[in-house]
Amino acid sequence: METFDDTANSLPPPADHTQPPDSMPGLAALLQGWWLRVETAGGHRSEHRHAATVCGPGVLAVCTALARTAARGQWMVDGRICVGMDALARWLRTQWPPRQLTLIDGVAEPRDARAVQQAVERGDSPFEVECRAIADVRVGADAMHVETVDPEGIDMLASTLLRGHVARCLQCKPDDLTEPALDIMVRARADCDLLLRPIETDVMRTSVDVGLGRTANNPARESLVFDRITGAWHYG
């Protein structure tokens, strides 16, 4: 079983195949939203898991958000082990597309990766066969389904979604922007779905006002402001 270990090398992120293009013309671009939908985890240990489907950020961005609290974590991707985020970036660049990614707390062995892969092929959850599993990501054509035991994991995803959306509106890289503080994201999301659309985002000279939508059929009734001068985020 192949193991990718590039912890000494820094690689650029792979092409983002899961986010809509930024160059869509006219009204389509303004209506194209990025979203996060809260869901209910099922199966074994489901009472300890948090679930959501997310559309917008790329696979690497989602995995980076989920791995922030797992310093020793390793990713298992479609039966292979990736040691470090740089190794995961390399795998995504050379073996695209992934179908399923599982983050475990600790060192992954080939038998662990085989057990997880077999569970997924049976239609079971990786959490049922790997007690150290922290997060599971299933990659679809247009969105990703995420389950995590980290109580802050979904809000970390929302933070990644928000920063990526603002970067898209400013036509810059997400890494060029500061990250929303977790407590701000917790209050702004309030355990609800999140819909971010360019048509409800006002880009001004000194700030970006982001409308926080909840459903596709209703307008945003709250907003979160990014200060382009200080890099601070404000809500409420």
Secondary structure by P-SEA (a helix, b strand, c coil): cbbbbcccccccccccccccccccccccccccccbbbbbbbbccccccccccccccccaaaaaaaaacccccbbbbcccbbbccaaaaaaaaaccccccbbbbbcccccaaaaaaaaaaaaaccccccccccccbbbbbcccbbbbbccccaaaaaaaaaaaaaaaaaaacccccccccccaaaaaaaaccbbbbbbcccccccccbbbbbbccccccccccbbbbcccccccccc
